[in-house]
Each structure stands twice: as structure tokens, then as C-alpha cells.
Amino acid sequence: MRTMHRLVRIVAVMLAIGAIVAGVYIFARARPQDVPWTALDLAQPIGAFTGRKITALGDEPRECRRLMTQAGAKHAIVPPFGGDGQCLVPNGLKLEGGARKIMFSPDSPTITCPVAAALSVWEWEVIQPAAQRIFGQRIAAIDHLGSYNCRRIAGSEDSWSQHATANAIDIAAFTLADGTRISVLADWKEGGKKAAFLRAARDGACDLYATVLSPDYNAAHADHFHLDQAVRGPLSWRSCR
């Protein structure tokens, strides 16, 4: 009798394990972006691990560019620039108007591929849906304050800024199709639709970038969102402020 009971328990445990494995498999097939071991697809909706997978592409520039091409994010490779050491940018590129032809002002920035890949997904999955939802029209242009700047983090004598390797970009404003401008500096604290859009943009960026700093962080970011793809150790610690 004991042997029979033990056998029944073993069978029950095996069935439970099988059900769990099947459930995980079905979930991974339905929502691959929500599990860490599936391949990244930039055309998929944003999931729990999308941002970490994009950040990890810093070590795989060719794969990053392949994924961008596959998703329809047009780009041009830029020759290495910036000199030696901490300020060398070996794998820079420029976006050539995303799959939906968004424009950058004053021009398309030179950035690393993970920053560009996240910008593209940000446009497709966050920026344009938020603009349609809040304003009933699309974003035509994004104003930025630049990417590459060979410097250390403000106030630090040791740590280099992600701008030193074009692994960051500062976003200052957005322009709607009808010409309306939405400015981080002017509209973040004003309330209303523009402020709601800016917060949706900031919150969505947090799912795609390793670091997102907004006016809520400090006065130095009162006029822009800082977005970067810094890798901070094996746990991939991320900052959203």
C-alpha cells in the first residue's frame, strides 16, 4: 500500500511539473519579450525584458544592426570617431528616419546601436501611441540636445559620462504633426495634456533604457530627458527617475 501511495505521489509531482513546463512554454511563445531567454525582436511589443535585451546589444553591434534592419529602423553606419580611450566610438550610427519617418532636430544624432534601437522602439510603441491617445495626431519630430560629448559625469573626477561614447542622448522636446511643440522645460510642470504626454514618454523610456533621468531627478535635467544604455554589472541595475 505504501508503495502504491508513493507511486501516486511521484506521478502527481511529475504531472504538476509537466503542467508548469507546458505553461511556461506556452507563455514564452505568446509573450517572448517577457522572458529572458528568448531572442529579441524589436518589432514585438515592449515586454519585461525588452530593455535589458537591448542594453545587452552593446557587445553585439552587428546583431543590433541586423535586428534594427529586420524591424524596419533605417540607419547608416558611422566610421569610428572620438580618438582613443574613454571617448572612442567604434560602432556609431545614425537613424535615417524610423520606420514611420520621424525626424530629429537639429539633425539625426550619432549614437550607439542600443541607444538607436531603443529610440526606434520608443517611437513605435510609446511616443506615437501616446500622441495619438492624448492629442489625436502623431509626433513629427523630436528635438535633442546631442549625444556625443567627451566628458566625465558632472561633479565626478573618476566616472565617465555615457555621452563620452555616444551611449546616451538628451531629448528636449517633441513636435506634433500640426506644429505644436511639447517642451520638457516649458511643459513638464504645467499640467494638462502636454505634461501627461511627457510623463508617458518618460515612463515608457524606462522600459527601454538602462538610465532615464527627467526633471524629477534634479535641476540639471529640467530641460531634457537623459537616456542611456549603461551596463551596471551582472544584475543589470537600472535607473528611472
C-alpha positions in Angstrom: 0.0 0.0 0.0 2.8 2.4 0.9 4.5 1.7 -2.4 1.3 2.5 -4.3 0.8 5.8 -2.4 4.4 6.7 -3.1 3.9 5.9 -6.8 0.8 8.1 -6.9 2.6 11.0 -5.3 5.5 10.7 -7.8 3.1 10.6 -10.7 1.2 13.6 -9.3 4.5 15.6 -8.9 5.6 14.7 -12.4 2.2 15.8 -13.8 2.5 19.1 -11.9 6.0 19.7 -13.2 4.9 18.9 -16.7 2.0 21.3 -16.4 4.3 24.1 -15.2 6.8 23.4 -18.0 4.0 23.4 -20.6 2.6 26.7 -19.1 6.0 28.4 -19.3 6.4 27.2 -22.8 3.0 28.5 -23.9 3.7 31.8 -22.1 7.1 32.2 -23.8 5.6 31.5 -27.2 2.8 34.0 -26.6 5.0 36.7 -24.9 8.6 36.1 -25.8 9.6 39.6 -24.7 8.5 38.8 -21.2 11.1 36.0 -20.6 14.9 36.4 -20.5 16.0 33.6 -22.7 14.0 34.3 -25.9 15.5 36.1 -28.9 14.9 39.8 -29.1 12.6 41.1 -31.8 12.4 44.9 -32.0 9.1 44.7 -33.8 7.4 43.0 -30.8 5.5 45.0 -28.2 7.6 46.0 -25.2 7.9 43.3 -22.5 9.6 42.8 -19.1 13.0 42.0 -20.6 13.0 44.1 -23.8 15.1 46.9 -22.2 17.7 44.5 -20.8 18.0 42.7 -24.1 18.5 46.0 -26.0 21.1 47.2 -23.5 23.0 43.9 -23.9 23.4 44.5 -27.6 26.2 46.9 -26.8 28.5 43.9 -27.0 26.9 42.7 -30.3 26.9 45.7 -32.7 26.3 43.6 -35.8 23.4 41.7 -34.3 22.0 45.0 -33.1 22.1 46.4 -36.6 20.6 43.2 -38.0 17.7 43.5 -35.6 17.1 47.1 -36.5 17.1 46.3 -40.2 14.7 43.4 -39.6 12.3 45.7 -37.7 12.5 48.5 -40.3 14.6 51.0 -38.4 16.6 52.6 -41.2 20.1 53.6 -40.2 23.6 54.4 -41.5 26.9 53.1 -40.1 29.3 55.9 -39.0 33.1 55.3 -39.1 34.9 55.1 -35.7 35.5 58.5 -34.2 36.4 60.3 -31.0 40.0 59.3 -30.5 41.5 56.8 -28.1 40.5 55.6 -24.7 37.2 56.5 -23.0 36.0 58.7 -25.8 36.3 56.3 -28.7 33.1 55.4 -30.5 33.8 52.4 -32.6 30.3 51.4 -33.7 28.3 54.6 -34.1 25.3 55.0 -36.4 22.7 57.5 -37.4 19.0 56.9 -37.6 17.6 57.8 -41.1 14.0 58.5 -40.0 12.5 55.5 -38.3 10.1 53.1 -39.9 7.4 55.8 -39.5 9.6 58.6 -40.8 10.1 60.6 -37.6 12.6 63.4 -37.9 15.2 64.6 -35.4 16.1 68.2 -34.9 18.6 69.8 -35.4 19.7 66.6 -37.2 19.9 62.9 -36.7 22.3 62.2 -33.8 25.3 59.9 -34.0 24.7 57.2 -31.3 25.4 53.6 -30.4 23.2 50.9 -31.8 21.5 50.1 -28.4 20.5 53.8 -28.0 19.2 53.9 -31.6 17.3 50.6 -31.2 15.6 51.8 -28.1 14.8 55.1 -29.7 13.1 53.3 -32.6 11.0 51.1 -30.3 10.3 54.1 -28.1 8.8 55.9 -31.1 6.8 52.9 -32.3 5.5 51.6 -29.0 5.4 54.7 -26.7 5.7 58.1 -28.4 3.3 57.7 -31.3 0.6 55.8 -29.4 0.7 58.3 -26.6 0.5 61.2 -29.0 -2.5 59.6 -30.8 -4.2 58.9 -27.5 -3.7 62.3 -26.0 -3.6 64.7 -29.0 -5.2 62.6 -31.7 -2.2 63.1 -34.0 1.3 61.8 -34.5 4.7 63.2 -33.5 6.5 64.6 -36.5 9.9 65.4 -34.9 12.0 65.0 -31.8 14.3 67.8 -30.6 17.5 66.6 -28.9 20.5 68.3 -27.2 23.0 65.9 -28.6 24.7 62.6 -27.8 28.5 62.6 -28.1 30.4 64.7 -25.6 33.8 63.5 -24.4 33.4 64.4 -20.7 33.1 63.0 -17.3 29.9 62.9 -15.3 29.2 66.3 -13.8 30.8 66.6 -10.4 32.9 63.5 -10.8 36.7 63.2 -11.3 36.6 59.5 -12.0 33.5 58.4 -13.8 33.0 59.0 -17.5 29.6 60.1 -18.8 27.8 57.7 -21.2 27.9 60.7 -23.6 31.6 60.2 -23.9 31.0 57.1 -26.1 27.7 58.3 -27.6 25.9 55.8 -25.5 23.4 58.4 -24.3 21.1 61.0 -25.8 19.3 64.1 -24.3 15.7 64.7 -25.5 14.4 68.2 -25.1 11.1 68.5 -27.0 8.6 66.9 -29.4 6.7 68.5 -32.3 3.2 67.3 -33.3 2.1 67.0 -36.9 0.2 70.3 -36.7 3.4 72.1 -35.5 2.5 72.2 -31.7 5.7 71.9 -29.6 5.9 70.0 -26.4 8.9 71.1 -24.4 10.3 69.3 -21.3 11.4 72.7 -19.9 8.2 74.5 -20.6 5.6 71.9 -20.1 6.7 69.3 -17.6 5.2 71.2 -14.6 2.4 72.9 -16.3 -0.2 70.1 -16.1 -2.7 69.3 -18.9 -2.2 67.2 -22.0 1.4 68.2 -22.7 2.6 67.2 -19.2 0.6 64.0 -19.4 2.4 63.2 -22.7 5.8 63.9 -21.3 5.2 61.6 -18.4 4.0 58.9 -20.7 7.2 59.4 -22.8 9.4 59.3 -19.7 7.7 56.2 -18.2 7.9 54.3 -21.5 11.6 55.1 -21.9 12.2 53.4 -18.5 11.2 50.1 -20.1 13.8 50.5 -22.8 16.9 52.3 -21.4 19.3 51.4 -18.6 19.1 55.0 -17.3 16.3 57.6 -17.6 16.7 60.9 -15.9 14.0 63.6 -16.1 13.2 66.9 -14.4 12.1 64.8 -11.4 15.7 63.8 -10.8 17.4 67.2 -10.4 17.6 70.8 -11.7 20.3 69.9 -14.3 17.7 67.8 -16.1 14.9 70.4 -16.0 15.1 70.9 -19.8 15.6 67.3 -21.1 15.3 63.6 -20.6 18.7 61.8 -20.4 18.5 58.3 -21.9 21.5 55.9 -21.8 22.3 52.3 -22.1 25.0 51.9 -19.4 25.6 48.3 -18.3 26.0 48.1 -14.5 27.1 44.7 -13.5 25.5 41.2 -13.8 22.2 42.2 -12.4 21.8 45.0 -15.0 20.7 47.5 -12.4 18.5 50.2 -14.0 17.6 53.7 -13.0 14.3 55.5 -13.8 13.9 59.0 -12.2 
